């Protein structure tokens, strides 16, 4: 019989300094390979980690490091809310004359990775170039992207990154907003937010291994679910009580009449279940129910 308090305390712990060193070495290895590639030299791009490693919500079972390579010689933009339909000049946007194309940037990144790690180690995915076969300290997903700005008013602009997938989709992300909001949430909950996010990820793995759930929720989705739990639901005397509140909130909010449709991603700029979400309310509700039963709550 599981001692849930001890299990949760262990599952909630952040990665060790040794594990942090590993993903940072992986980031440095990728950056070195890009720096050495002649066609990329002198061009305005930056490289940074994103996802669970950058946000300190990764667990030992999540091995892939998400690395963005962002071009900022020009930027893409959207005008939202009261600016829709207006000319881009209202926010000072002008056309770019940079001739460097998206296809060329992707090719240069791909060529740089092959040059450093070998053809057999680089796999082309829809979004990322996946580096495997032990050529980096940890496996890495290298994502080409471009600077993106979302103008919500003439005074409000949100800086993010735009991804053009191989299948023709456009994805706008806000990794820096995610980092800032996640850090603020963690501080406001006496560091329980990220601990519960890690613990819930490990709980899902435990349930998958036991055959109690079939659909695996993405790591980022779990972070977002815990993020939407009110701050006041954290900080109980035990981790078991905190997880009870987390699962109860997710379950109740994803009932048909719950407030799930207003839940946000950690970045605070995108709704979690609206638009072209990769997950559904029903999937989350089923998972929360199964997790509640697995923990033995009443």
ChimeraX commands (.cxc) that place a marker at each C-alpha (Angstrom):
marker #1 position 0.00,0.00,0.00 radius 0.5
marker #1 position 1.48,3.36,-1.08 radius 0.5
marker #1 position 2.43,5.89,1.56 radius 0.5
marker #1 position 1.15,8.78,-0.51 radius 0.5
marker #1 position 2.66,11.57,1.55 radius 0.5
marker #1 position 6.18,10.16,1.21 radius 0.5
marker #1 position 5.58,9.32,-2.45 radius 0.5
marker #1 position 4.36,12.83,-3.29 radius 0.5
marker #1 position 7.23,14.50,-1.44 radius 0.5
marker #1 position 9.70,12.49,-3.51 radius 0.5
marker #1 position 7.80,12.97,-6.79 radius 0.5
marker #1 position 7.52,16.73,-6.24 radius 0.5
marker #1 position 11.22,17.34,-5.85 radius 0.5
marker #1 position 13.03,19.39,-8.51 radius 0.5
marker #1 position 15.77,17.76,-10.56 radius 0.5
marker #1 position 19.22,17.60,-9.02 radius 0.5
marker #1 position 22.03,20.01,-9.91 radius 0.5
marker #1 position 23.54,17.16,-11.92 radius 0.5
marker #1 position 20.40,16.91,-14.06 radius 0.5
marker #1 position 20.30,20.68,-14.52 radius 0.5
marker #1 position 23.90,20.56,-15.70 radius 0.5
marker #1 position 22.95,17.95,-18.29 radius 0.5
marker #1 position 20.31,20.03,-20.06 radius 0.5
marker #1 position 22.47,23.14,-19.93 radius 0.5
marker #1 position 25.33,21.20,-21.53 radius 0.5
marker #1 position 22.92,20.02,-24.22 radius 0.5
marker #1 position 21.89,23.61,-24.92 radius 0.5
marker #1 position 25.55,24.65,-25.12 radius 0.5
marker #1 position 26.34,21.79,-27.52 radius 0.5
marker #1 position 23.56,22.80,-29.87 radius 0.5
marker #1 position 24.55,26.48,-29.71 radius 0.5
marker #1 position 28.17,25.61,-30.47 radius 0.5
marker #1 position 27.12,23.63,-33.53 radius 0.5
marker #1 position 25.07,26.58,-34.83 radius 0.5
marker #1 position 27.79,29.13,-34.07 radius 0.5
marker #1 position 30.27,27.11,-36.12 radius 0.5
marker #1 position 28.11,26.91,-39.24 radius 0.5
marker #1 position 29.28,29.52,-41.74 radius 0.5
marker #1 position 25.87,30.44,-43.29 radius 0.5
marker #1 position 24.53,31.32,-39.81 radius 0.5
marker #1 position 27.44,33.52,-38.82 radius 0.5
marker #1 position 26.60,37.20,-38.54 radius 0.5
marker #1 position 22.86,36.62,-38.78 radius 0.5
marker #1 position 20.52,37.81,-36.01 radius 0.5
marker #1 position 19.33,34.68,-34.21 radius 0.5
marker #1 position 19.26,33.50,-30.62 radius 0.5
marker #1 position 19.05,30.09,-29.02 radius 0.5
marker #1 position 17.39,29.24,-25.70 radius 0.5
marker #1 position 15.80,26.35,-23.84 radius 0.5
marker #1 position 12.05,26.29,-23.41 radius 0.5
marker #1 position 9.50,23.85,-22.04 radius 0.5
marker #1 position 9.76,21.92,-18.79 radius 0.5
marker #1 position 13.55,22.13,-18.45 radius 0.5
marker #1 position 13.61,25.90,-18.74 radius 0.5
marker #1 position 10.63,26.20,-16.39 radius 0.5
marker #1 position 11.99,23.75,-13.81 radius 0.5
marker #1 position 8.94,21.48,-14.04 radius 0.5
marker #1 position 10.68,18.54,-15.66 radius 0.5
marker #1 position 10.89,15.14,-14.05 radius 0.5
marker #1 position 13.53,12.48,-14.49 radius 0.5
marker #1 position 11.37,10.56,-16.95 radius 0.5
marker #1 position 11.20,13.52,-19.36 radius 0.5
marker #1 position 14.47,13.35,-21.27 radius 0.5
marker #1 position 14.04,15.56,-24.33 radius 0.5
marker #1 position 15.30,19.14,-24.11 radius 0.5
marker #1 position 13.27,21.65,-26.15 radius 0.5
marker #1 position 15.59,24.21,-27.72 radius 0.5
marker #1 position 14.34,27.19,-29.73 radius 0.5
marker #1 position 16.47,28.78,-32.45 radius 0.5
marker #1 position 14.74,32.10,-33.07 radius 0.5
marker #1 position 15.46,34.41,-35.98 radius 0.5
marker #1 position 14.91,38.10,-35.28 radius 0.5
marker #1 position 16.06,39.84,-38.44 radius 0.5
marker #1 position 12.35,40.55,-38.94 radius 0.5
marker #1 position 9.18,39.63,-37.04 radius 0.5
marker #1 position 5.66,38.42,-37.65 radius 0.5
marker #1 position 2.73,40.08,-35.95 radius 0.5
marker #1 position -1.00,40.07,-35.30 radius 0.5
marker #1 position -3.30,42.93,-34.41 radius 0.5
marker #1 position -5.86,41.81,-31.84 radius 0.5
marker #1 position -8.93,43.17,-30.05 radius 0.5
marker #1 position -9.60,46.81,-30.91 radius 0.5
marker #1 position -6.80,46.83,-33.48 radius 0.5
marker #1 position -8.32,44.19,-35.73 radius 0.5
marker #1 position -8.88,45.50,-39.24 radius 0.5
marker #1 position -6.59,48.49,-38.73 radius 0.5
marker #1 position -3.44,49.18,-40.70 radius 0.5
marker #1 position -0.16,47.98,-39.18 radius 0.5
marker #1 position 1.13,51.55,-39.20 radius 0.5
marker #1 position -0.93,52.30,-36.07 radius 0.5
marker #1 position 1.65,50.35,-34.06 radius 0.5
marker #1 position 4.65,51.41,-36.13 radius 0.5
marker #1 position 5.06,48.17,-38.07 radius 0.5
marker #1 position 6.67,48.47,-41.50 radius 0.5
marker #1 position 7.45,45.89,-44.16 radius 0.5
marker #1 position 10.76,44.06,-43.87 radius 0.5
marker #1 position 13.33,44.01,-46.67 radius 0.5
marker #1 position 15.29,41.11,-45.16 radius 0.5
marker #1 position 15.77,38.56,-47.99 radius 0.5
marker #1 position 16.59,35.66,-45.68 radius 0.5
marker #1 position 13.72,33.18,-46.13 radius 0.5
marker #1 position 12.15,30.77,-43.66 radius 0.5
marker #1 position 13.18,27.80,-45.80 radius 0.5
marker #1 position 16.79,28.97,-45.86 radius 0.5
marker #1 position 16.88,29.46,-42.09 radius 0.5
marker #1 position 15.49,25.96,-41.54 radius 0.5
marker #1 position 17.98,24.50,-44.01 radius 0.5
marker #1 position 20.91,26.26,-42.36 radius 0.5
marker #1 position 19.91,24.95,-38.94 radius 0.5
marker #1 position 19.47,21.45,-40.32 radius 0.5
marker #1 position 22.83,21.56,-42.12 radius 0.5
marker #1 position 24.56,22.86,-38.98 radius 0.5
marker #1 position 23.19,20.01,-36.86 radius 0.5
marker #1 position 24.17,17.37,-39.41 radius 0.5
marker #1 position 27.63,18.93,-39.74 radius 0.5
marker #1 position 28.15,18.59,-35.98 radius 0.5
marker #1 position 26.23,15.45,-35.03 radius 0.5
marker #1 position 25.97,13.41,-38.23 radius 0.5
marker #1 position 23.13,12.54,-40.59 radius 0.5
marker #1 position 22.07,9.45,-38.65 radius 0.5
marker #1 position 21.63,11.46,-35.46 radius 0.5
marker #1 position 19.27,14.14,-36.83 radius 0.5
marker #1 position 15.65,13.31,-37.56 radius 0.5
marker #1 position 13.34,15.79,-39.31 radius 0.5
marker #1 position 10.01,16.22,-37.51 radius 0.5
marker #1 position 6.99,18.37,-38.26 radius 0.5
marker #1 position 8.12,21.03,-35.78 radius 0.5
marker #1 position 11.63,20.17,-34.66 radius 0.5
marker #1 position 14.90,18.59,-35.67 radius 0.5
marker #1 position 15.37,15.74,-33.24 radius 0.5
marker #1 position 18.92,14.91,-32.18 radius 0.5
marker #1 position 19.35,11.35,-30.93 radius 0.5
marker #1 position 21.93,8.55,-30.73 radius 0.5
marker #1 position 23.87,10.00,-27.81 radius 0.5
marker #1 position 25.47,12.82,-29.79 radius 0.5
marker #1 position 24.34,15.37,-27.19 radius 0.5
marker #1 position 24.30,15.02,-23.42 radius 0.5
marker #1 position 20.51,14.64,-23.54 radius 0.5
marker #1 position 18.26,14.09,-26.58 radius 0.5
marker #1 position 17.20,17.46,-27.99 radius 0.5
marker #1 position 14.33,18.82,-30.06 radius 0.5
marker #1 position 15.62,21.87,-31.94 radius 0.5
marker #1 position 12.78,24.14,-33.06 radius 0.5
marker #1 position 13.32,26.82,-35.75 radius 0.5
marker #1 position 11.12,29.84,-35.04 radius 0.5
marker #1 position 10.80,33.54,-35.70 radius 0.5
marker #1 position 10.19,36.57,-33.57 radius 0.5
marker #1 position 6.48,37.22,-33.14 radius 0.5
marker #1 position 4.60,40.17,-31.68 radius 0.5
marker #1 position 0.95,40.29,-30.68 radius 0.5
marker #1 position -0.41,43.81,-30.43 radius 0.5
marker #1 position -3.44,43.97,-28.13 radius 0.5
marker #1 position -3.56,47.78,-28.25 radius 0.5
marker #1 position -1.34,50.60,-29.41 radius 0.5
marker #1 position 0.42,50.45,-26.04 radius 0.5
marker #1 position 0.35,46.68,-25.37 radius 0.5
marker #1 position 2.56,44.27,-27.26 radius 0.5
marker #1 position 3.41,40.70,-26.28 radius 0.5
marker #1 position 6.65,39.23,-27.60 radius 0.5
marker #1 position 6.67,35.57,-28.52 radius 0.5
marker #1 position 7.89,33.11,-31.14 radius 0.5
marker #1 position 6.16,31.85,-34.28 radius 0.5
marker #1 position 6.65,28.34,-35.60 radius 0.5
marker #1 position 5.90,27.25,-39.17 radius 0.5
marker #1 position 5.42,23.50,-39.14 radius 0.5
marker #1 position 6.32,21.17,-41.95 radius 0.5
marker #1 position 2.64,20.39,-42.45 radius 0.5
marker #1 position 1.82,24.06,-43.01 radius 0.5
marker #1 position 0.42,25.08,-39.62 radius 0.5
marker #1 position 1.30,28.26,-37.77 radius 0.5
marker #1 position 1.88,28.07,-34.01 radius 0.5
marker #1 position 2.46,31.15,-31.85 radius 0.5
marker #1 position 4.12,30.56,-28.49 radius 0.5
marker #1 position 5.05,32.83,-25.61 radius 0.5
marker #1 position 7.87,31.01,-23.76 radius 0.5
marker #1 position 9.05,34.07,-21.83 radius 0.5
marker #1 position 5.54,34.80,-20.55 radius 0.5
marker #1 position 5.28,31.17,-19.53 radius 0.5
marker #1 position 8.52,31.44,-17.58 radius 0.5
marker #1 position 7.50,34.66,-15.82 radius 0.5
marker #1 position 3.97,33.54,-14.96 radius 0.5
marker #1 position 5.10,30.13,-13.76 radius 0.5
marker #1 position 7.71,31.71,-11.51 radius 0.5
marker #1 position 5.17,34.16,-10.08 radius 0.5
marker #1 position 2.66,31.36,-9.46 radius 0.5
marker #1 position 5.31,29.29,-7.74 radius 0.5
marker #1 position 6.26,32.13,-5.40 radius 0.5
marker #1 position 2.61,32.89,-4.65 radius 0.5
marker #1 position 1.99,29.27,-3.62 radius 0.5
marker #1 position 5.09,28.80,-1.45 radius 0.5
marker #1 position 6.63,26.78,-4.31 radius 0.5
marker #1 position 3.82,24.23,-4.27 radius 0.5
marker #1 position 2.71,24.97,-7.86 radius 0.5
marker #1 position 5.76,23.46,-9.52 radius 0.5
marker #1 position 5.97,20.69,-6.92 radius 0.5
marker #1 position 2.41,19.62,-7.63 radius 0.5
marker #1 position 3.00,19.87,-11.38 radius 0.5
marker #1 position 5.98,17.52,-11.11 radius 0.5
marker #1 position 4.09,15.17,-8.80 radius 0.5
marker #1 position 1.06,15.03,-11.12 radius 0.5
marker #1 position 3.30,14.24,-14.09 radius 0.5
marker #1 position 4.83,11.35,-12.14 radius 0.5
marker #1 position 1.43,10.22,-10.96 radius 0.5
marker #1 position 0.31,9.96,-14.58 radius 0.5
marker #1 position 3.38,7.86,-15.41 radius 0.5
marker #1 position 2.58,5.59,-12.46 radius 0.5
marker #1 position -0.98,5.17,-13.70 radius 0.5
marker #1 position 0.14,4.52,-17.28 radius 0.5
marker #1 position 2.50,1.80,-16.06 radius 0.5
marker #1 position -0.38,0.25,-14.11 radius 0.5
marker #1 position -2.65,0.37,-17.16 radius 0.5
marker #1 position -5.16,2.62,-15.39 radius 0.5
marker #1 position -5.10,5.32,-18.09 radius 0.5
marker #1 position -4.55,4.93,-21.82 radius 0.5
marker #1 position -4.35,8.50,-23.13 radius 0.5
marker #1 position -1.18,10.29,-21.96 radius 0.5
marker #1 position -1.72,13.98,-21.35 radius 0.5
marker #1 position 1.15,16.17,-22.63 radius 0.5
marker #1 position 3.57,17.47,-20.02 radius 0.5
marker #1 position 2.71,21.09,-20.86 radius 0.5
marker #1 position -1.01,20.43,-20.44 radius 0.5
marker #1 position -0.45,19.10,-16.92 radius 0.5
marker #1 position 1.49,22.25,-16.03 radius 0.5
marker #1 position -1.39,24.36,-17.34 radius 0.5
marker #1 position -3.99,22.38,-15.41 radius 0.5
marker #1 position -2.16,22.88,-12.13 radius 0.5
marker #1 position -1.56,26.54,-13.03 radius 0.5
marker #1 position -5.32,27.15,-13.17 radius 0.5
marker #1 position -5.86,25.84,-9.64 radius 0.5
marker #1 position -6.39,28.92,-7.40 radius 0.5
marker #1 position -3.44,29.95,-5.28 radius 0.5
marker #1 position -5.46,29.48,-2.11 radius 0.5
marker #1 position -5.79,25.76,-2.84 radius 0.5
marker #1 position -2.07,25.25,-2.23 radius 0.5
marker #1 position -0.09,25.30,0.99 radius 0.5
marker #1 position -1.94,22.73,3.10 radius 0.5
marker #1 position -0.16,20.95,5.92 radius 0.5
marker #1 position 0.47,17.92,3.71 radius 0.5
marker #1 position 1.26,17.27,0.07 radius 0.5
marker #1 position -1.57,14.74,0.04 radius 0.5
marker #1 position -4.05,17.50,0.90 radius 0.5
marker #1 position -2.62,19.77,-1.80 radius 0.5
marker #1 position -2.95,17.06,-4.44 radius 0.5
marker #1 position -6.51,16.43,-3.30 radius 0.5
marker #1 position -7.36,20.08,-3.95 radius 0.5
marker #1 position -5.57,20.03,-7.30 radius 0.5
marker #1 position -7.43,16.95,-8.56 radius 0.5
marker #1 position -10.78,18.12,-7.16 radius 0.5
marker #1 position -10.41,21.50,-8.88 radius 0.5
marker #1 position -9.48,19.94,-12.23 radius 0.5
marker #1 position -12.34,17.42,-11.97 radius 0.5
marker #1 position -15.00,19.96,-11.00 radius 0.5
marker #1 position -13.85,22.61,-13.47 radius 0.5
marker #1 position -13.96,20.15,-16.38 radius 0.5
marker #1 position -17.53,19.04,-15.70 radius 0.5
marker #1 position -19.84,20.02,-18.57 radius 0.5
marker #1 position -20.99,23.09,-16.62 radius 0.5
marker #1 position -17.55,23.92,-15.21 radius 0.5
marker #1 position -15.41,26.95,-15.95 radius 0.5
marker #1 position -12.96,24.97,-18.11 radius 0.5
marker #1 position -13.61,27.07,-21.21 radius 0.5
marker #1 position -12.06,30.10,-19.46 radius 0.5
marker #1 position -8.92,28.29,-18.31 radius 0.5
marker #1 position -5.68,29.69,-19.70 radius 0.5
marker #1 position -2.27,28.40,-20.66 radius 0.5
marker #1 position 0.57,29.33,-18.32 radius 0.5
marker #1 position 1.54,32.18,-20.64 radius 0.5
marker #1 position -1.78,33.88,-19.82 radius 0.5
marker #1 position -2.34,34.79,-23.48 radius 0.5
marker #1 position -4.05,31.70,-24.89 radius 0.5
marker #1 position -7.09,29.76,-23.75 radius 0.5
marker #1 position -6.36,26.17,-22.84 radius 0.5
marker #1 position -9.37,24.49,-24.45 radius 0.5
marker #1 position -10.38,26.88,-27.21 radius 0.5
marker #1 position -9.33,27.07,-30.84 radius 0.5
marker #1 position -7.22,24.22,-32.18 radius 0.5
marker #1 position -6.31,22.72,-28.79 radius 0.5
marker #1 position -4.58,19.34,-28.99 radius 0.5
marker #1 position -6.59,18.03,-26.03 radius 0.5
marker #1 position -10.19,17.99,-24.87 radius 0.5
marker #1 position -12.13,18.68,-21.71 radius 0.5
marker #1 position -13.30,15.07,-21.68 radius 0.5
marker #1 position -9.74,13.71,-21.70 radius 0.5
marker #1 position -8.74,15.89,-18.78 radius 0.5
marker #1 position -11.90,15.10,-16.81 radius 0.5
marker #1 position -11.37,11.37,-17.28 radius 0.5
marker #1 position -7.76,11.65,-16.14 radius 0.5
marker #1 position -8.63,13.66,-13.02 radius 0.5
marker #1 position -11.28,11.10,-12.09 radius 0.5
marker #1 position -8.85,8.20,-12.53 radius 0.5
marker #1 position -6.11,9.99,-10.57 radius 0.5
marker #1 position -8.52,10.72,-7.71 radius 0.5
marker #1 position -9.44,7.05,-7.50 radius 0.5
marker #1 position -5.82,5.94,-7.80 radius 0.5
marker #1 position -4.90,8.11,-4.83 radius 0.5
marker #1 position -7.77,6.63,-2.84 radius 0.5
marker #1 position -9.45,9.94,-2.03 radius 0.5
marker #1 position -13.04,9.95,-0.81 radius 0.5
marker link #1:1,2 radius 0.2
marker link #1:2,3 radius 0.2
marker link #1:3,4 radius 0.2
marker link #1:4,5 radius 0.2
marker link #1:5,6 radius 0.2
marker link #1:6,7 radius 0.2
marker link #1:7,8 radius 0.2
marker link #1:8,9 radius 0.2
marker link #1:9,10 radius 0.2
marker link #1:10,11 radius 0.2
marker link #1:11,12 radius 0.2
marker link #1:12,13 radius 0.2
marker link #1:13,14 radius 0.2
marker link #1:14,15 radius 0.2
marker link #1:15,16 radius 0.2
marker link #1:16,17 radius 0.2
marker link #1:17,18 radius 0.2
marker link #1:18,19 radius 0.2
marker link #1:19,20 radius 0.2
marker link #1:20,21 radius 0.2
marker link #1:21,22 radius 0.2
marker link #1:22,23 radius 0.2
marker link #1:23,24 radius 0.2
marker link #1:24,25 radius 0.2
marker link #1:25,26 radius 0.2
marker link #1:26,27 radius 0.2
marker link #1:27,28 radius 0.2
marker link #1:28,29 radius 0.2
marker link #1:29,30 radius 0.2
marker link #1:30,31 radius 0.2
marker link #1:31,32 radius 0.2
marker link #1:32,33 radius 0.2
marker link #1:33,34 radius 0.2
marker link #1:34,35 radius 0.2
marker link #1:35,36 radius 0.2
marker link #1:36,37 radius 0.2
marker link #1:37,38 radius 0.2
marker link #1:38,39 radius 0.2
marker link #1:39,40 radius 0.2
marker link #1:40,41 radius 0.2
marker link #1:41,42 radius 0.2
marker link #1:42,43 radius 0.2
marker link #1:43,44 radius 0.2
marker link #1:44,45 radius 0.2
marker link #1:45,46 radius 0.2
marker link #1:46,47 radius 0.2
marker link #1:47,48 radius 0.2
marker link #1:48,49 radius 0.2
marker link #1:49,50 radius 0.2
marker link #1:50,51 radius 0.2
marker link #1:51,52 radius 0.2
marker link #1:52,53 radius 0.2
marker link #1:53,54 radius 0.2
marker link #1:54,55 radius 0.2
marker link #1:55,56 radius 0.2
marker link #1:56,57 radius 0.2
marker link #1:57,58 radius 0.2
marker link #1:58,59 radius 0.2
marker link #1:59,60 radius 0.2
marker link #1:60,61 radius 0.2
marker link #1:61,62 radius 0.2
marker link #1:62,63 radius 0.2
marker link #1:63,64 radius 0.2
marker link #1:64,65 radius 0.2
marker link #1:65,66 radius 0.2
marker link #1:66,67 radius 0.2
marker link #1:67,68 radius 0.2
marker link #1:68,69 radius 0.2
marker link #1:69,70 radius 0.2
marker link #1:70,71 radius 0.2
marker link #1:71,72 radius 0.2
marker link #1:72,73 radius 0.2
marker link #1:73,74 radius 0.2
marker link #1:74,75 radius 0.2
marker link #1:75,76 radius 0.2
marker link #1:76,77 radius 0.2
marker link #1:77,78 radius 0.2
marker link #1:78,79 radius 0.2
marker link #1:79,80 radius 0.2
marker link #1:80,81 radius 0.2
marker link #1:81,82 radius 0.2
marker link #1:82,83 radius 0.2
marker link #1:83,84 radius 0.2
marker link #1:84,85 radius 0.2
marker link #1:85,86 radius 0.2
marker link #1:86,87 radius 0.2
marker link #1:87,88 radius 0.2
marker link #1:88,89 radius 0.2
marker link #1:89,90 radius 0.2
marker link #1:90,91 radius 0.2
marker link #1:91,92 radius 0.2
marker link #1:92,93 radius 0.2
marker link #1:93,94 radius 0.2
marker link #1:94,95 radius 0.2
marker link #1:95,96 radius 0.2
marker link #1:96,97 radius 0.2
marker link #1:97,98 radius 0.2
marker link #1:98,99 radius 0.2
marker link #1:99,100 radius 0.2
marker link #1:100,101 radius 0.2
marker link #1:101,102 radius 0.2
marker link #1:102,103 radius 0.2
marker link #1:103,104 radius 0.2
marker link #1:104,105 radius 0.2
marker link #1:105,106 radius 0.2
marker link #1:106,107 radius 0.2
marker link #1:107,108 radius 0.2
marker link #1:108,109 radius 0.2
marker link #1:109,110 radius 0.2
marker link #1:110,111 radius 0.2
marker link #1:111,112 radius 0.2
marker link #1:112,113 radius 0.2
marker link #1:113,114 radius 0.2
marker link #1:114,115 radius 0.2
marker link #1:115,116 radius 0.2
marker link #1:116,117 radius 0.2
marker link #1:117,118 radius 0.2
marker link #1:118,119 radius 0.2
marker link #1:119,120 radius 0.2
marker link #1:120,121 radius 0.2
marker link #1:121,122 radius 0.2
marker link #1:122,123 radius 0.2
marker link #1:123,124 radius 0.2
marker link #1:124,125 radius 0.2
marker link #1:125,126 radius 0.2
marker link #1:126,127 radius 0.2
marker link #1:127,128 radius 0.2
marker link #1:128,129 radius 0.2
marker link #1:129,130 radius 0.2
marker link #1:130,131 radius 0.2
marker link #1:131,132 radius 0.2
marker link #1:132,133 radius 0.2
marker link #1:133,134 radius 0.2
marker link #1:134,135 radius 0.2
marker link #1:135,136 radius 0.2
marker link #1:136,137 radius 0.2
marker link #1:137,138 radius 0.2
marker link #1:138,139 radius 0.2
marker link #1:139,140 radius 0.2
marker link #1:140,141 radius 0.2
marker link #1:141,142 radius 0.2
marker link #1:142,143 radius 0.2
marker link #1:143,144 radius 0.2
marker link #1:144,145 radius 0.2
marker link #1:145,146 radius 0.2
marker link #1:146,147 radius 0.2
marker link #1:147,148 radius 0.2
marker link #1:148,149 radius 0.2
marker link #1:149,150 radius 0.2
marker link #1:150,151 radius 0.2
marker link #1:151,152 radius 0.2
marker link #1:152,153 radius 0.2
marker link #1:153,154 radius 0.2
marker link #1:154,155 radius 0.2
marker link #1:155,156 radius 0.2
marker link #1:156,157 radius 0.2
marker link #1:157,158 radius 0.2
marker link #1:158,159 radius 0.2
marker link #1:159,160 radius 0.2
marker link #1:160,161 radius 0.2
marker link #1:161,162 radius 0.2
marker link #1:162,163 radius 0.2
marker link #1:163,164 radius 0.2
marker link #1:164,165 radius 0.2
marker link #1:165,166 radius 0.2
marker link #1:166,167 radius 0.2
marker link #1:167,168 radius 0.2
marker link #1:168,169 radius 0.2
marker link #1:169,170 radius 0.2
marker link #1:170,171 radius 0.2
marker link #1:171,172 radius 0.2
marker link #1:172,173 radius 0.2
marker link #1:173,174 radius 0.2
marker link #1:174,175 radius 0.2
marker link #1:175,176 radius 0.2
marker link #1:176,177 radius 0.2
marker link #1:177,178 radius 0.2
marker link #1:178,179 radius 0.2
marker link #1:179,180 radius 0.2
marker link #1:180,181 radius 0.2
marker link #1:181,182 radius 0.2
marker link #1:182,183 radius 0.2
marker link #1:183,184 radius 0.2
marker link #1:184,185 radius 0.2
marker link #1:185,186 radius 0.2
marker link #1:186,187 radius 0.2
marker link #1:187,188 radius 0.2
marker link #1:188,189 radius 0.2
marker link #1:189,190 radius 0.2
marker link #1:190,191 radius 0.2
marker link #1:191,192 radius 0.2
marker link #1:192,193 radius 0.2
marker link #1:193,194 radius 0.2
marker link #1:194,195 radius 0.2
marker link #1:195,196 radius 0.2
marker link #1:196,197 radius 0.2
marker link #1:197,198 radius 0.2
marker link #1:198,199 radius 0.2
marker link #1:199,200 radius 0.2
marker link #1:200,201 radius 0.2
marker link #1:201,202 radius 0.2
marker link #1:202,203 radius 0.2
marker link #1:203,204 radius 0.2
marker link #1:204,205 radius 0.2
marker link #1:205,206 radius 0.2
marker link #1:206,207 radius 0.2
marker link #1:207,208 radius 0.2
marker link #1:208,209 radius 0.2
marker link #1:209,210 radius 0.2
marker link #1:210,211 radius 0.2
marker link #1:211,212 radius 0.2
marker link #1:212,213 radius 0.2
marker link #1:213,214 radius 0.2
marker link #1:214,215 radius 0.2
marker link #1:215,216 radius 0.2
marker link #1:216,217 radius 0.2
marker link #1:217,218 radius 0.2
marker link #1:218,219 radius 0.2
marker link #1:219,220 radius 0.2
marker link #1:220,221 radius 0.2
marker link #1:221,222 radius 0.2
marker link #1:222,223 radius 0.2
marker link #1:223,224 radius 0.2
marker link #1:224,225 radius 0.2
marker link #1:225,226 radius 0.2
marker link #1:226,227 radius 0.2
marker link #1:227,228 radius 0.2
marker link #1:228,229 radius 0.2
marker link #1:229,230 radius 0.2
marker link #1:230,231 radius 0.2
marker link #1:231,232 radius 0.2
marker link #1:232,233 radius 0.2
marker link #1:233,234 radius 0.2
marker link #1:234,235 radius 0.2
marker link #1:235,236 radius 0.2
marker link #1:236,237 radius 0.2
marker link #1:237,238 radius 0.2
marker link #1:238,239 radius 0.2
marker link #1:239,240 radius 0.2
marker link #1:240,241 radius 0.2
marker link #1:241,242 radius 0.2
marker link #1:242,243 radius 0.2
marker link #1:243,244 radius 0.2
marker link #1:244,245 radius 0.2
marker link #1:245,246 radius 0.2
marker link #1:246,247 radius 0.2
marker link #1:247,248 radius 0.2
marker link #1:248,249 radius 0.2
marker link #1:249,250 radius 0.2
marker link #1:250,251 radius 0.2
marker link #1:251,252 radius 0.2
marker link #1:252,253 radius 0.2
marker link #1:253,254 radius 0.2
marker link #1:254,255 radius 0.2
marker link #1:255,256 radius 0.2
marker link #1:256,257 radius 0.2
marker link #1:257,258 radius 0.2
marker link #1:258,259 radius 0.2
marker link #1:259,260 radius 0.2
marker link #1:260,261 radius 0.2
marker link #1:261,262 radius 0.2
marker link #1:262,263 radius 0.2
marker link #1:263,264 radius 0.2
marker link #1:264,265 radius 0.2
marker link #1:265,266 radius 0.2
marker link #1:266,267 radius 0.2
marker link #1:267,268 radius 0.2
marker link #1:268,269 radius 0.2
marker link #1:269,270 radius 0.2
marker link #1:270,271 radius 0.2
marker link #1:271,272 radius 0.2
marker link #1:272,273 radius 0.2
marker link #1:273,274 radius 0.2
marker link #1:274,275 radius 0.2
marker link #1:275,276 radius 0.2
marker link #1:276,277 radius 0.2
marker link #1:277,278 radius 0.2
marker link #1:278,279 radius 0.2
marker link #1:279,280 radius 0.2
marker link #1:280,281 radius 0.2
marker link #1:281,282 radius 0.2
marker link #1:282,283 radius 0.2
marker link #1:283,284 radius 0.2
marker link #1:284,285 radius 0.2
marker link #1:285,286 radius 0.2
marker link #1:286,287 radius 0.2
marker link #1:287,288 radius 0.2
marker link #1:288,289 radius 0.2
marker link #1:289,290 radius 0.2
marker link #1:290,291 radius 0.2
marker link #1:291,292 radius 0.2
marker link #1:292,293 radius 0.2
marker link #1:293,294 radius 0.2
marker link #1:294,295 radius 0.2
marker link #1:295,296 radius 0.2
marker link #1:296,297 radius 0.2
marker link #1:297,298 radius 0.2
view
